[in-house]
Amino acid sequence: MAAAQAGDQRAYARLLTDSVALIRAVARRQGVAVDALDDVVQETLLTVHRVRHTFDPTRSYDAWLAAIASRRAIDALRSHGRRDRREVHDERAYDMHADRDDASAETERAQQAGRLREAIDALPPGQREAVEQLGLRERSLAEAAEHTGRKTGALKVNLHRALKTLRDRMNGES
């Protein structure tokens, strides 16, 4: 590293090549998955390049590199953990959106629309009216209240109850 800091390009290239094995070992010790090792190596080498001027030639290069690799490995593990918490693995969603032709998808949409219409028709009158006015006709609360002669609070409550009932029915619950 001292030669690389002095401007020896071949020494710098050899240093980076020779550093890969140590970086991979440190990352594996930290628990980085095999498929993420190359990313940690790349990030570590980029960091080494950015901060190479901070290396003290009187100290151990391997310890300096291991410290940087350890931090990059921890960053990768944190990133992976955050990504796993955000990703949703919903088997039912995959089943519902499986590859199929347009005709069968259109048929299924028509069937779902029919089921939804039947479920709306089965709602109590106040809830059905709230869904029709606020959901289907897209009227504002004030417009729906004026049209139906009901208070906005009552419309909100009926719409909330209706949507819960519809969700339950469409998801197969009683």
C-alpha positions as CSV (number, residue, x, y, z in Angstrom):
1,M,0.0,0.0,0.0
2,A,2.9,2.4,0.7
3,A,4.1,1.9,-2.9
4,A,0.6,2.5,-4.2
5,Q,0.3,5.7,-2.1
6,A,3.6,6.7,-3.8
7,G,2.0,6.4,-7.2
8,D,3.0,2.9,-8.3
9,Q,0.1,1.8,-10.4
10,R,1.2,-1.9,-10.8
11,A,1.6,-2.2,-7.0
12,Y,-1.9,-0.7,-6.5
13,A,-3.5,-3.1,-9.0
14,R,-1.7,-6.1,-7.3
15,L,-2.8,-4.8,-3.9
16,L,-6.4,-4.7,-4.9
17,T,-6.3,-8.1,-6.5
18,D,-4.6,-9.6,-3.4
19,S,-7.1,-7.9,-1.1
20,V,-10.1,-9.8,-2.5
21,A,-9.4,-13.0,-0.6
22,L,-9.2,-11.2,2.8
23,I,-12.3,-9.2,2.1
24,R,-14.3,-12.3,1.2
25,A,-13.1,-14.1,4.4
26,V,-14.1,-11.1,6.6
27,A,-17.5,-10.8,4.9
28,R,-18.2,-14.6,5.3
29,R,-17.2,-14.3,9.0
30,Q,-19.7,-11.5,9.4
31,G,-22.4,-13.8,8.0
32,V,-22.9,-12.3,4.5
33,A,-24.7,-14.6,2.1
34,V,-22.6,-16.1,-0.7
35,D,-24.7,-14.3,-3.3
36,A,-23.9,-10.9,-1.7
37,L,-20.1,-11.5,-1.3
38,D,-19.2,-9.9,-4.6
39,D,-21.2,-6.7,-3.7
40,V,-19.3,-6.5,-0.4
41,V,-16.0,-7.0,-2.2
42,Q,-16.8,-4.2,-4.7
43,E,-18.0,-1.8,-2.0
44,T,-14.9,-2.5,0.1
45,L,-12.6,-1.9,-2.8
46,L,-14.3,1.3,-3.7
47,T,-14.0,2.4,-0.1
48,V,-10.3,1.5,-0.1
49,H,-9.8,3.6,-3.2
50,R,-11.6,6.6,-1.7
51,V,-9.8,6.5,1.7
52,R,-6.4,5.1,0.6
53,H,-4.7,8.4,1.6
54,T,-5.7,7.7,5.3
55,F,-3.7,4.4,5.5
56,D,-0.6,4.7,7.8
57,P,2.3,2.7,6.3
58,T,3.6,2.0,9.8
59,R,0.6,0.0,10.6
60,S,-0.8,-3.3,9.4
61,Y,-2.6,-3.1,6.0
62,D,-4.5,-6.3,6.6
63,A,-6.0,-4.9,9.9
64,W,-6.9,-1.7,8.1
65,L,-8.5,-3.6,5.2
66,A,-10.3,-6.0,7.6
67,A,-11.9,-3.1,9.5
68,I,-13.2,-1.5,6.3
69,A,-14.4,-4.9,5.0
70,S,-16.2,-5.6,8.3
71,R,-18.0,-2.3,8.1
72,R,-19.0,-2.9,4.4
73,A,-20.3,-6.4,5.4
74,I,-22.4,-4.9,8.2
75,D,-23.8,-2.4,5.8
76,A,-24.8,-5.2,3.4
77,L,-26.4,-7.1,6.2
78,R,-28.4,-4.1,7.3
79,S,-29.5,-3.3,3.8
80,H,-30.6,-6.9,3.2
81,G,-32.6,-6.9,6.5
82,R,-34.4,-3.7,5.6
83,R,-35.2,-5.0,2.1
84,D,-36.6,-8.3,3.5
85,R,-38.9,-6.3,5.9
86,R,-40.3,-4.3,3.0
87,E,-40.8,-7.1,0.6
88,V,-44.2,-8.9,0.6
89,H,-44.4,-12.5,-0.2
90,D,-48.2,-13.2,-0.7
91,E,-48.8,-16.5,-2.3
92,R,-52.4,-15.7,-2.9
93,A,-51.5,-12.6,-4.9
94,Y,-49.1,-14.7,-7.0
95,D,-51.9,-17.2,-7.6
96,M,-54.4,-14.5,-8.6
97,H,-52.0,-12.9,-11.0
98,A,-50.6,-16.0,-12.7
99,D,-49.8,-15.9,-16.4
100,R,-53.0,-16.5,-18.4
101,D,-54.5,-15.3,-21.6
102,D,-56.6,-12.2,-21.9
103,A,-59.8,-14.0,-22.5
104,S,-59.6,-16.0,-19.2
105,A,-58.5,-12.9,-17.3
106,E,-61.5,-10.9,-18.8
107,T,-63.9,-13.8,-17.8
108,E,-62.5,-13.8,-14.3
109,R,-62.9,-10.0,-14.0
110,A,-66.5,-10.3,-15.2
111,Q,-67.2,-13.0,-12.6
112,Q,-65.6,-10.9,-9.8
113,A,-67.7,-7.9,-10.9
114,G,-70.8,-10.0,-10.7
115,R,-69.9,-11.3,-7.3
116,L,-69.2,-7.7,-6.1
117,R,-72.6,-6.5,-7.5
118,E,-74.3,-9.4,-5.7
119,A,-72.5,-8.6,-2.5
120,I,-73.5,-4.9,-2.8
121,D,-77.1,-5.9,-3.4
122,A,-77.1,-8.1,-0.3
123,L,-76.0,-5.1,2.0
124,P,-78.6,-3.5,4.3
125,P,-80.3,-0.5,2.6
126,G,-78.3,2.2,4.4
127,Q,-75.0,0.6,3.7
128,R,-75.9,-0.1,0.1
129,E,-77.0,3.5,-0.4
130,A,-73.7,4.8,1.0
131,V,-71.7,2.5,-1.3
132,E,-73.7,3.5,-4.3
133,Q,-73.5,7.3,-3.6
134,L,-70.0,7.6,-2.3
135,G,-68.2,4.7,-4.0
136,L,-69.9,4.0,-7.3
137,R,-71.2,7.4,-8.2
138,E,-68.2,9.1,-6.6
139,R,-70.2,11.8,-4.9
140,S,-68.7,13.9,-2.1
141,L,-70.1,13.4,1.4
142,A,-71.9,16.8,1.1
143,E,-73.5,15.8,-2.2
144,A,-74.5,12.4,-1.0
145,A,-76.0,13.8,2.2
146,E,-78.0,16.3,0.2
147,H,-79.1,13.7,-2.3
148,T,-80.1,11.1,0.3
149,G,-81.3,13.5,3.1
150,R,-78.9,11.7,5.6
151,K,-76.2,13.2,7.7
152,T,-72.6,12.9,6.6
153,G,-71.6,11.1,9.8
154,A,-74.2,8.4,9.1
155,L,-73.0,8.0,5.6
156,K,-69.4,7.6,6.8
157,V,-70.4,5.0,9.3
158,N,-72.5,3.1,6.8
159,L,-69.8,3.2,4.1
160,H,-67.2,2.0,6.6
161,R,-69.4,-0.9,7.7
162,A,-70.3,-1.8,4.1
163,L,-66.7,-1.9,3.0
164,K,-65.7,-4.2,5.9
165,T,-68.6,-6.5,5.0
166,L,-67.7,-6.4,1.3
167,R,-64.1,-7.2,2.0
168,D,-65.1,-10.1,4.2
169,R,-67.5,-11.5,1.6
170,M,-65.1,-11.1,-1.3
171,N,-62.3,-12.8,0.7
172,G,-64.6,-15.8,1.4
173,E,-65.4,-15.0,5.0
174,S,-69.0,-15.1,6.2
